[in-house]
Amino acid sequence: MFENFPLFPESASTMAGDVDSLYFFLTAVSLFFVVIIFGGVFFFALRYQRRSESERPRPIVGSLRLELLWTIIPLILSMIMFAWGAKLYFDLSTPPEDSLNVYVVGKQWMWKIQHPEGKREINTLHVPTATPVRLIMTSEDVIHSFYIPAFRVKMDVLPGRYTSLWFEATKPGRYHLFCAEYCGTSHSDMVGSVVVMAPGEFQNWLGGQDTGGQSMAEAGGQLFSQMGCITCHSQESGARGPDLQGAFGNMVALETGEVLVDEDYIRESILNPNAKIVRNYRPVMPTYKGQISEEGILKLIAYIKSLSQEGEPADAVQPVERIPGQQ
Ligand code: CUA
């Protein structure tokens, strides 16, 4: 909408125009009131200044019509802002079902990015155009904030939980990526770029070098064996842990109530297994806190997700001796 408007940064996502429109509306309304308020101040100061020592103004008893006017107009304006803002907020916080997932781990002072196909990058995020992309983000240390001005998206990245953000890039190019939350000495160096490519080009890039030859789900399947998860979470009847086949994205019954099996629930169950025990299971799982990195947890999540997806899930290789410290 404001492609070449000098006050707005370049816009390169489907949402950018909507965000700018609301912002423009807010600015226009503010400007309008600034003008009438200050104009009124000066006008009344001149018009009603005291002209002689003995001048007494006529008393005013009020005006219902005027009071209704200055109540109803601001009410309508603020309700428009509320409804418009809420609509935009919900659009921005609801990623489309078919979004591409990309995992982000923030740490002092860099962005670590993993693509499900296995590609990893630091301070650079490659994405295709015309494809909704959902970032699933967490922090290893303090609060950061992932900010791409050209896409008009910004989301805090917090230790201990996942936050997400989505966008659909509209034109190829290289855009700024910032950390927008003061996170220590080198906060201002925690910058990078988002590289938007045509979908075909992006596929080539994904399939290129340094994938490590392994998708995140495959790496997660390997971890699942190495860490011994597989010994309890097996598909045999009488297994000590719940079967994870098809679990992701569904509700699971607890002793009381139920919970959605999503990224946060899996993360919590790895680090604090007794928080939400699945019905008919006993609290026997030890915590893996301190034994697995945030990136390791994301790989396990990718593996558990793959167990719920159509087609071949990534195989967990057969149990092997647990290698301490390896993830
Ligand atoms: Cu990370 Cu500021």
Residues whose N, C-alpha, C, O or C-beta is under 5 A from the ligand:
A	BS01	CUA	I143 H144 C179 A180 E181 Y182 C183 H187 M190
